[in-house]
Structure formats: C-alpha cells, structure tokens
Amino acid sequence: MKLDRLLARHQHMGRTAAHRVLAQGLVAVGGVVRRDGHYEVDRFDEVTLDGEVIQAGERAIYLMLHKPVGWLSATKDAQHPTVIDLIDEPDKASLHLAGRLDRSTSGLVLLTNDGQWSKRVMDAEHRVPKVYRVQTQEPMREEDVEAFAQGFHFPTEDIITLPATLEIIGVREARLTLHEGRYHQVKRMFHRVQNRVIALHRESVGELSLGQLAPGQWRPLTAAEVAGFLATGCD
Ligand code: URA
C-alpha cells in the first residue's frame, strides 16, 4: 500500500493532512523519515507518525529446510506428514513454501510468510537457478546434454522449457540446473529422453545450498541470504 493511503486511513486523517505530515518530516518507515506519499509499505514495515507507532511491522520469517524423502511439500495433509511438522517455530502456521518438491524428492525447500519474496524466488522471469542431483534407471547419454539445453515442448502448458544444464557425473547420475520450476519438471524431462528418475535431490536454490543441514533439519536464513534473492544479479 502507498504510504499516503495508509496515513490517510489512520484515524480518518484524510489525504490532505497525510501530505502535510509527510512534508513536515513526521513520518518514518522502519526508522527512516519518508516524505514521498507514493512510497510502498508492506505489512512487515513499522510506520510511525511523530514517534507514535501507527503500524507495527509483522515479523517476516524466512527458513530453509532439508526435506527428507517421504514428507509432503504442503502445509496440511490428512494422510502424510508435511514439512511444516518438522518446523519448531511459534508462527509456523503463517508459512508457505517458495517452491515444492515431490514427496519422493529430498533436499532444499524454502519457507516464508512473505508472498512477494517467494514470488521472486519462484518466478521463471527472475531465472533463479535450482540445482538437482539426479539418479536414473538407464545410463545417461551424451546427446541428452544438448536435448536439455535445447528445451522440451510440454504440451499441457504449451511451453518450451528454458535451457537447462545437464552435467553427467556418473553412468546413471547427473547434476541438472533449471531456471524454472514446473510440475514434475525433472521427471518429465528425463521421460522425454526415454529415461526414468529413480532418485532426486535438490542441492541448491540460487546462492543457497544445504551445507551441514541433515535431513529434517531447518534454519532461519540470514538477512544477506534473504536479500540475495532481491539483488538484480538474479534477473
Ligand atoms: N522436478 C520433479 O520432477 N520433481 C521435483 O520434486 C522437483 C523437480
């Protein structure tokens, strides 16, 4: 919401008075004086008027989790345990996933209550790289590298997948880097080269990798890690 609108609503102050207090330098967002009524504030920003808090910023939460095989990338499910069950955090009910993994896939998932941030992580337009370790039933072939780089037509969505990097690291093992996250994307891509994924693990998303996190463990992201997804470098 624009700052002048938030102020105008406060005790029915109205727009004229809102612009007056802005011009007088009485309004601060996150401790910084703002005079521009068009400045965008979100629910995480603390806004003060002459030192009085008129919007207490909500706490923004950003976590990474090492999802084990067998756990669902969902917040609620009647049958299976979900990744939320692994998290011990008082406000965990407010969290959503910034990108899902299949139940049979392990690896890095991100959780947050900040919808703008998760959109940034997930939108293909920002080209955030996601790296997967893949094991397949049949041997990898050299020509698959070119096929993944060219992209595949997915008729359901009627799209061509973005160029993907396939690095063959074993007879039936590869590291695959994608810049989008379509439904069952890795499995569907290998199906197109007449192969089948038998194990899938997400090693990293953008600059973030699991490091020492064991399956089932989670940790909050640092401020720099959160900001990393907002940097123009991901564009
Ligand atoms: N692609 C898949 O097929 N499955 C996942 O879990 C992630 C990417």
py3Dmol code that shows the C-alpha trace and the ligand (Angstrom):
import py3Dmol

protein = """\
ATOM      1  CA  MET A   1       0.000   0.000   0.000  1.00  0.00           C
ATOM      2  CA  LYS A   2       1.163   3.550  -0.671  1.00  0.00           C
ATOM      3  CA  LEU A   3       2.293   5.460   2.403  1.00  0.00           C
ATOM      4  CA  ASP A   4      -0.125   8.416   1.893  1.00  0.00           C
ATOM      5  CA  ARG A   5      -3.064   5.977   1.749  1.00  0.00           C
ATOM      6  CA  LEU A   6      -2.018   4.256   4.978  1.00  0.00           C
ATOM      7  CA  LEU A   7      -1.697   7.636   6.698  1.00  0.00           C
ATOM      8  CA  ALA A   8      -4.993   8.971   5.303  1.00  0.00           C
ATOM      9  CA  ARG A   9      -6.796   5.979   6.842  1.00  0.00           C
ATOM     10  CA  HIS A  10      -5.170   6.467  10.231  1.00  0.00           C
ATOM     11  CA  GLN A  11      -7.843   7.979  12.463  1.00  0.00           C
ATOM     12  CA  HIS A  12      -9.567   9.227   9.267  1.00  0.00           C
ATOM     13  CA  MET A  13      -6.814  11.791   8.839  1.00  0.00           C
ATOM     14  CA  GLY A  14      -7.563  12.212   5.119  1.00  0.00           C
ATOM     15  CA  ARG A  15      -5.190  12.784   2.211  1.00  0.00           C
ATOM     16  CA  THR A  16      -4.504  16.496   2.696  1.00  0.00           C
ATOM     17  CA  ALA A  17      -3.406  16.053   6.314  1.00  0.00           C
ATOM     18  CA  ALA A  18      -1.439  12.972   5.279  1.00  0.00           C
ATOM     19  CA  HIS A  19       0.585  15.007   2.770  1.00  0.00           C
ATOM     20  CA  ARG A  20       1.114  17.749   5.358  1.00  0.00           C
ATOM     21  CA  VAL A  21       2.644  15.385   7.954  1.00  0.00           C
ATOM     22  CA  LEU A  22       4.779  13.796   5.222  1.00  0.00           C
ATOM     23  CA  ALA A  23       6.094  17.216   4.146  1.00  0.00           C
ATOM     24  CA  GLN A  24       6.808  18.066   7.778  1.00  0.00           C
ATOM     25  CA  GLY A  25       9.084  15.008   8.030  1.00  0.00           C
ATOM     26  CA  LEU A  26       6.969  13.454  10.789  1.00  0.00           C
ATOM     27  CA  VAL A  27       6.576  10.039   9.140  1.00  0.00           C
ATOM     28  CA  ALA A  28       9.139   7.240   9.386  1.00  0.00           C
ATOM     29  CA  VAL A  29       9.148   3.756   7.856  1.00  0.00           C
ATOM     30  CA  GLY A  30      11.471   1.319   9.583  1.00  0.00           C
ATOM     31  CA  GLY A  31      13.078   4.279  11.378  1.00  0.00           C
ATOM     32  CA  VAL A  32      13.805   6.225   8.171  1.00  0.00           C
ATOM     33  CA  VAL A  33      11.937   9.509   7.537  1.00  0.00           C
ATOM     34  CA  ARG A  34       9.889   9.297   4.328  1.00  0.00           C
ATOM     35  CA  ARG A  35       8.329  12.319   2.622  1.00  0.00           C
ATOM     36  CA  ASP A  36       7.124  10.590  -0.551  1.00  0.00           C
ATOM     37  CA  GLY A  37       3.458   9.613  -0.321  1.00  0.00           C
ATOM     38  CA  HIS A  38       3.941   7.076  -3.106  1.00  0.00           C
ATOM     39  CA  TYR A  39       6.479   5.111  -1.061  1.00  0.00           C
ATOM     40  CA  GLU A  40       5.259   1.460  -0.929  1.00  0.00           C
ATOM     41  CA  VAL A  41       4.871  -0.043   2.532  1.00  0.00           C
ATOM     42  CA  ASP A  42       4.027  -3.655   3.287  1.00  0.00           C
ATOM     43  CA  ARG A  43       2.760  -5.401   6.404  1.00  0.00           C
ATOM     44  CA  PHE A  44       6.321  -6.022   7.607  1.00  0.00           C
ATOM     45  CA  ASP A  45       7.158  -2.304   7.824  1.00  0.00           C
ATOM     46  CA  GLU A  46       6.873  -0.380  11.090  1.00  0.00           C
ATOM     47  CA  VAL A  47       5.364   3.051  10.402  1.00  0.00           C
ATOM     48  CA  THR A  48       5.500   5.892  12.927  1.00  0.00           C
ATOM     49  CA  LEU A  49       3.870   9.322  12.954  1.00  0.00           C
ATOM     50  CA  ASP A  50       5.591  11.846  15.170  1.00  0.00           C
ATOM     51  CA  GLY A  51       7.115   8.945  17.098  1.00  0.00           C
ATOM     52  CA  GLU A  52       3.806   7.099  17.621  1.00  0.00           C
ATOM     53  CA  VAL A  53       3.562   3.629  16.041  1.00  0.00           C
ATOM     54  CA  ILE A  54       0.608   3.579  13.641  1.00  0.00           C
ATOM     55  CA  GLN A  55       1.527   0.236  12.069  1.00  0.00           C
ATOM     56  CA  ALA A  56       3.588  -2.308  13.993  1.00  0.00           C
ATOM     57  CA  GLY A  57       5.514  -4.311  11.392  1.00  0.00           C
ATOM     58  CA  GLU A  58       4.772  -8.036  11.393  1.00  0.00           C
ATOM     59  CA  ARG A  59       7.739 -10.369  11.801  1.00  0.00           C
ATOM     60  CA  ALA A  60       8.902 -11.653   8.416  1.00  0.00           C
ATOM     61  CA  ILE A  61      10.100 -15.283   8.516  1.00  0.00           C
ATOM     62  CA  TYR A  62      12.470 -16.934   6.028  1.00  0.00           C
ATOM     63  CA  LEU A  63      13.669 -20.516   6.561  1.00  0.00           C
ATOM     64  CA  MET A  64      15.482 -23.250   4.691  1.00  0.00           C
ATOM     65  CA  LEU A  65      14.734 -26.897   5.367  1.00  0.00           C
ATOM     66  CA  HIS A  66      16.308 -30.175   4.294  1.00  0.00           C
ATOM     67  CA  LYS A  67      13.210 -32.111   3.229  1.00  0.00           C
ATOM     68  CA  PRO A  68      13.599 -35.843   3.716  1.00  0.00           C
ATOM     69  CA  VAL A  69      12.103 -38.329   1.227  1.00  0.00           C
ATOM     70  CA  GLY A  70       8.503 -39.201   2.217  1.00  0.00           C
ATOM     71  CA  TRP A  71       7.471 -35.801   3.574  1.00  0.00           C
ATOM     72  CA  LEU A  72       4.963 -33.696   1.684  1.00  0.00           C
ATOM     73  CA  SER A  73       5.727 -30.179   0.439  1.00  0.00           C
ATOM     74  CA  ALA A  74       2.443 -28.872   1.825  1.00  0.00           C
ATOM     75  CA  THR A  75       1.312 -27.086   4.939  1.00  0.00           C
ATOM     76  CA  LYS A  76      -1.517 -29.535   5.810  1.00  0.00           C
ATOM     77  CA  ASP A  77      -2.370 -33.083   4.799  1.00  0.00           C
ATOM     78  CA  ALA A  78      -4.661 -35.700   6.318  1.00  0.00           C
ATOM     79  CA  GLN A  79      -2.525 -38.702   5.294  1.00  0.00           C
ATOM     80  CA  HIS A  80       1.144 -37.802   5.156  1.00  0.00           C
ATOM     81  CA  PRO A  81       3.493 -35.791   7.371  1.00  0.00           C
ATOM     82  CA  THR A  82       4.241 -32.361   5.915  1.00  0.00           C
ATOM     83  CA  VAL A  83       7.386 -30.253   6.012  1.00  0.00           C
ATOM     84  CA  ILE A  84       5.618 -27.900   8.453  1.00  0.00           C
ATOM     85  CA  ASP A  85       5.553 -30.757  11.003  1.00  0.00           C
ATOM     86  CA  LEU A  86       9.371 -30.624  11.003  1.00  0.00           C
ATOM     87  CA  ILE A  87       9.464 -26.946  11.979  1.00  0.00           C
ATOM     88  CA  ASP A  88       9.542 -25.779  15.551  1.00  0.00           C
ATOM     89  CA  GLU A  89       8.684 -22.093  15.229  1.00  0.00           C
ATOM     90  CA  PRO A  90       5.818 -20.306  17.040  1.00  0.00           C
ATOM     91  CA  ASP A  91       4.452 -18.594  13.903  1.00  0.00           C
ATOM     92  CA  LYS A  92       4.785 -21.611  11.614  1.00  0.00           C
ATOM     93  CA  ALA A  93       1.055 -21.500  10.740  1.00  0.00           C
ATOM     94  CA  SER A  94       1.737 -18.339   8.688  1.00  0.00           C
ATOM     95  CA  LEU A  95       4.342 -20.042   6.471  1.00  0.00           C
ATOM     96  CA  HIS A  96       4.038 -21.128   2.855  1.00  0.00           C
ATOM     97  CA  LEU A  97       6.502 -22.858   0.532  1.00  0.00           C
ATOM     98  CA  ALA A  98       8.576 -20.971  -2.016  1.00  0.00           C
ATOM     99  CA  GLY A  99       8.533 -23.918  -4.440  1.00  0.00           C
ATOM    100  CA  ARG A 100       7.569 -27.523  -3.833  1.00  0.00           C
ATOM    101  CA  LEU A 101       9.369 -30.838  -4.122  1.00  0.00           C
ATOM    102  CA  ASP A 102       7.654 -34.160  -4.822  1.00  0.00           C
ATOM    103  CA  ARG A 103       7.130 -36.489  -1.854  1.00  0.00           C
ATOM    104  CA  SER A 104       9.831 -38.810  -3.231  1.00  0.00           C
ATOM    105  CA  THR A 105      12.333 -35.926  -3.670  1.00  0.00           C
ATOM    106  CA  SER A 106      14.691 -34.768  -0.914  1.00  0.00           C
ATOM    107  CA  GLY A 107      16.585 -31.522  -0.500  1.00  0.00           C
ATOM    108  CA  LEU A 108      16.371 -27.806  -0.084  1.00  0.00           C
ATOM    109  CA  VAL A 109      12.996 -26.114   0.377  1.00  0.00           C
ATOM    110  CA  LEU A 110      12.370 -22.510   1.382  1.00  0.00           C
ATOM    111  CA  LEU A 111       9.521 -21.384   3.621  1.00  0.00           C
ATOM    112  CA  THR A 112       8.335 -17.860   4.356  1.00  0.00           C
ATOM    113  CA  ASN A 113       5.334 -15.697   5.257  1.00  0.00           C
ATOM    114  CA  ASP A 114       6.438 -13.048   2.720  1.00  0.00           C
ATOM    115  CA  GLY A 115       4.496 -13.586  -0.515  1.00  0.00           C
ATOM    116  CA  GLN A 116       6.466 -11.030  -2.519  1.00  0.00           C
ATOM    117  CA  TRP A 117       9.742 -12.711  -1.634  1.00  0.00           C
ATOM    118  CA  SER A 118       8.533 -16.219  -2.534  1.00  0.00           C
ATOM    119  CA  LYS A 119       7.193 -14.910  -5.836  1.00  0.00           C
ATOM    120  CA  ARG A 120      10.618 -13.504  -6.560  1.00  0.00           C
ATOM    121  CA  VAL A 121      12.253 -16.869  -5.784  1.00  0.00           C
ATOM    122  CA  MET A 122       9.796 -18.848  -7.907  1.00  0.00           C
ATOM    123  CA  ASP A 123       9.014 -16.651 -10.930  1.00  0.00           C
ATOM    124  CA  ALA A 124      10.771 -18.010 -14.005  1.00  0.00           C
ATOM    125  CA  GLU A 125      11.382 -14.418 -15.124  1.00  0.00           C
ATOM    126  CA  HIS A 126      13.953 -13.984 -12.341  1.00  0.00           C
ATOM    127  CA  ARG A 127      15.805 -17.110 -13.526  1.00  0.00           C
ATOM    128  CA  VAL A 128      16.855 -18.278 -10.062  1.00  0.00           C
ATOM    129  CA  PRO A 129      18.968 -21.416 -10.699  1.00  0.00           C
ATOM    130  CA  LYS A 130      17.899 -24.631  -8.953  1.00  0.00           C
ATOM    131  CA  VAL A 131      20.391 -27.477  -8.898  1.00  0.00           C
ATOM    132  CA  TYR A 132      19.256 -31.120  -8.690  1.00  0.00           C
ATOM    133  CA  ARG A 133      21.232 -34.312  -8.258  1.00  0.00           C
ATOM    134  CA  VAL A 134      19.504 -36.973 -10.364  1.00  0.00           C
ATOM    135  CA  GLN A 135      19.844 -40.750 -10.485  1.00  0.00           C
ATOM    136  CA  THR A 136      18.235 -42.563 -13.387  1.00  0.00           C
ATOM    137  CA  GLN A 137      17.266 -46.076 -14.316  1.00  0.00           C
ATOM    138  CA  GLU A 138      19.060 -46.070 -17.689  1.00  0.00           C
ATOM    139  CA  PRO A 139      22.559 -44.739 -18.420  1.00  0.00           C
ATOM    140  CA  MET A 140      22.866 -41.036 -19.259  1.00  0.00           C
ATOM    141  CA  ARG A 141      23.773 -40.307 -22.907  1.00  0.00           C
ATOM    142  CA  GLU A 142      26.000 -37.515 -24.176  1.00  0.00           C
ATOM    143  CA  GLU A 143      23.254 -36.360 -26.576  1.00  0.00           C
ATOM    144  CA  ASP A 144      20.938 -35.728 -23.587  1.00  0.00           C
ATOM    145  CA  VAL A 145      23.108 -32.710 -22.683  1.00  0.00           C
ATOM    146  CA  GLU A 146      22.144 -30.980 -25.934  1.00  0.00           C
ATOM    147  CA  ALA A 147      18.483 -32.020 -25.639  1.00  0.00           C
ATOM    148  CA  PHE A 148      18.212 -30.453 -22.145  1.00  0.00           C
ATOM    149  CA  ALA A 149      19.947 -27.291 -23.397  1.00  0.00           C
ATOM    150  CA  GLN A 150      17.533 -27.014 -26.358  1.00  0.00           C
ATOM    151  CA  GLY A 151      14.445 -27.418 -24.167  1.00  0.00           C
ATOM    152  CA  PHE A 152      11.406 -29.674 -24.444  1.00  0.00           C
ATOM    153  CA  HIS A 153       7.893 -28.849 -25.527  1.00  0.00           C
ATOM    154  CA  PHE A 154       5.460 -29.535 -22.645  1.00  0.00           C
ATOM    155  CA  PRO A 155       2.065 -29.874 -24.376  1.00  0.00           C
ATOM    156  CA  THR A 156      -0.008 -29.451 -21.176  1.00  0.00           C
ATOM    157  CA  GLU A 157       1.331 -25.931 -20.619  1.00  0.00           C
ATOM    158  CA  ASP A 158       2.263 -25.442 -24.298  1.00  0.00           C
ATOM    159  CA  ILE A 159       5.712 -24.097 -23.394  1.00  0.00           C
ATOM    160  CA  ILE A 160       9.307 -24.880 -24.298  1.00  0.00           C
ATOM    161  CA  THR A 161      11.372 -25.447 -21.184  1.00  0.00           C
ATOM    162  CA  LEU A 162      14.137 -22.898 -20.592  1.00  0.00           C
ATOM    163  CA  PRO A 163      17.685 -24.026 -21.454  1.00  0.00           C
ATOM    164  CA  ALA A 164      18.840 -26.427 -18.725  1.00  0.00           C
ATOM    165  CA  THR A 165      22.382 -27.553 -17.935  1.00  0.00           C
ATOM    166  CA  LEU A 166      22.915 -31.293 -17.636  1.00  0.00           C
ATOM    167  CA  GLU A 167      26.286 -32.332 -16.238  1.00  0.00           C
ATOM    168  CA  ILE A 168      26.821 -36.086 -16.390  1.00  0.00           C
ATOM    169  CA  ILE A 169      28.734 -37.167 -13.281  1.00  0.00           C
ATOM    170  CA  GLY A 170      28.254 -40.933 -13.358  1.00  0.00           C
ATOM    171  CA  VAL A 171      26.844 -43.648 -15.588  1.00  0.00           C
ATOM    172  CA  ARG A 172      23.352 -43.100 -14.164  1.00  0.00           C
ATOM    173  CA  GLU A 173      23.948 -39.863 -12.291  1.00  0.00           C
ATOM    174  CA  ALA A 174      23.847 -36.182 -13.271  1.00  0.00           C
ATOM    175  CA  ARG A 175      23.604 -32.689 -11.892  1.00  0.00           C
ATOM    176  CA  LEU A 176      20.832 -30.681 -13.552  1.00  0.00           C
ATOM    177  CA  THR A 177      20.416 -26.891 -13.310  1.00  0.00           C
ATOM    178  CA  LEU A 178      16.964 -25.455 -14.068  1.00  0.00           C
ATOM    179  CA  HIS A 179      15.813 -21.822 -14.071  1.00  0.00           C
ATOM    180  CA  GLU A 180      12.117 -22.540 -13.598  1.00  0.00           C
ATOM    181  CA  GLY A 181      10.029 -24.968 -11.576  1.00  0.00           C
ATOM    182  CA  ARG A 182       7.238 -26.661 -13.486  1.00  0.00           C
ATOM    183  CA  TYR A 183       5.167 -29.542 -12.188  1.00  0.00           C
ATOM    184  CA  HIS A 184       7.324 -32.723 -12.044  1.00  0.00           C
ATOM    185  CA  GLN A 185       9.710 -30.927 -14.366  1.00  0.00           C
ATOM    186  CA  VAL A 186      12.812 -33.077 -13.880  1.00  0.00           C
ATOM    187  CA  LYS A 187      10.894 -36.340 -14.174  1.00  0.00           C
ATOM    188  CA  ARG A 188       9.070 -35.140 -17.286  1.00  0.00           C
ATOM    189  CA  MET A 189      12.332 -34.014 -18.914  1.00  0.00           C
ATOM    190  CA  PHE A 190      14.009 -37.374 -18.378  1.00  0.00           C
ATOM    191  CA  HIS A 191      10.891 -39.122 -19.653  1.00  0.00           C
ATOM    192  CA  ARG A 192      11.403 -37.197 -22.906  1.00  0.00           C
ATOM    193  CA  VAL A 193      14.817 -38.800 -23.367  1.00  0.00           C
ATOM    194  CA  GLN A 194      13.363 -42.281 -22.634  1.00  0.00           C
ATOM    195  CA  ASN A 195      14.831 -42.436 -19.158  1.00  0.00           C
ATOM    196  CA  ARG A 196      13.315 -42.578 -15.651  1.00  0.00           C
ATOM    197  CA  VAL A 197      14.304 -40.712 -12.493  1.00  0.00           C
ATOM    198  CA  ILE A 198      14.787 -43.100  -9.581  1.00  0.00           C
ATOM    199  CA  ALA A 199      16.174 -40.603  -7.038  1.00  0.00           C
ATOM    200  CA  LEU A 200      16.061 -36.812  -6.960  1.00  0.00           C
ATOM    201  CA  HIS A 201      17.663 -34.382  -4.533  1.00  0.00           C
ATOM    202  CA  ARG A 202      17.675 -30.564  -4.694  1.00  0.00           C
ATOM    203  CA  GLU A 203      21.117 -29.313  -3.707  1.00  0.00           C
ATOM    204  CA  SER A 204      20.645 -25.569  -4.060  1.00  0.00           C
ATOM    205  CA  VAL A 205      18.349 -22.668  -4.915  1.00  0.00           C
ATOM    206  CA  GLY A 206      20.102 -19.503  -6.083  1.00  0.00           C
ATOM    207  CA  GLU A 207      23.127 -18.952  -3.846  1.00  0.00           C
ATOM    208  CA  LEU A 208      21.700 -21.131  -1.072  1.00  0.00           C
ATOM    209  CA  SER A 209      22.778 -24.708  -0.504  1.00  0.00           C
ATOM    210  CA  LEU A 210      22.063 -27.095   2.362  1.00  0.00           C
ATOM    211  CA  GLY A 211      25.572 -27.037   3.848  1.00  0.00           C
ATOM    212  CA  GLN A 212      25.615 -29.106   7.040  1.00  0.00           C
ATOM    213  CA  LEU A 213      21.809 -29.334   7.417  1.00  0.00           C
ATOM    214  CA  ALA A 214      20.854 -33.006   7.900  1.00  0.00           C
ATOM    215  CA  PRO A 215      17.548 -34.378   6.526  1.00  0.00           C
ATOM    216  CA  GLY A 216      14.695 -32.989   8.643  1.00  0.00           C
ATOM    217  CA  GLN A 217      16.705 -30.037   9.963  1.00  0.00           C
ATOM    218  CA  TRP A 218      15.969 -26.372   9.256  1.00  0.00           C
ATOM    219  CA  ARG A 219      17.472 -22.971   9.981  1.00  0.00           C
ATOM    220  CA  PRO A 220      16.471 -19.311   9.560  1.00  0.00           C
ATOM    221  CA  LEU A 221      18.061 -17.504   6.611  1.00  0.00           C
ATOM    222  CA  THR A 222      20.421 -14.632   7.349  1.00  0.00           C
ATOM    223  CA  ALA A 223      19.460 -11.108   6.252  1.00  0.00           C
ATOM    224  CA  ALA A 224      22.097 -11.318   3.480  1.00  0.00           C
ATOM    225  CA  GLU A 225      20.647 -14.621   2.218  1.00  0.00           C
ATOM    226  CA  VAL A 226      17.139 -13.117   2.124  1.00  0.00           C
ATOM    227  CA  ALA A 227      18.413 -10.019   0.302  1.00  0.00           C
ATOM    228  CA  GLY A 228      20.364 -12.171  -2.174  1.00  0.00           C
ATOM    229  CA  PHE A 229      17.126 -13.050  -3.977  1.00  0.00           C
ATOM    230  CA  LEU A 230      16.215  -9.381  -4.311  1.00  0.00           C
ATOM    231  CA  ALA A 231      19.537  -8.427  -5.914  1.00  0.00           C
ATOM    232  CA  THR A 232      19.476  -7.668  -9.606  1.00  0.00           C
ATOM    233  CA  GLY A 233      22.008 -10.489 -10.093  1.00  0.00           C
ATOM    234  CA  CYS A 234      19.106 -12.969 -10.142  1.00  0.00           C
ATOM    235  CA  ASP A 235      17.476 -11.182 -13.076  1.00  0.00           C
TER     236      ASP A 235
END
"""
ligand_1 = """\
8
URA
N 11.133 -31.947 -10.629
C 10.493 -33.091 -10.307
O 10.144 -33.886 -11.154
N 10.258 -33.309 -9.002
C 10.631 -32.464 -8.008
O 10.388 -32.744 -6.830
C 11.306 -31.279 -8.374
C 11.541 -31.040 -9.700
"""
view = py3Dmol.view(width=600, height=400)
view.addModel(protein, "pdb")
view.setStyle({"model": 0}, {"cartoon": {"style": "trace"}})
view.addModel(ligand_1, "xyz")
view.setStyle({"model": 1}, {"stick": {}})
view.zoomTo()
view.show()
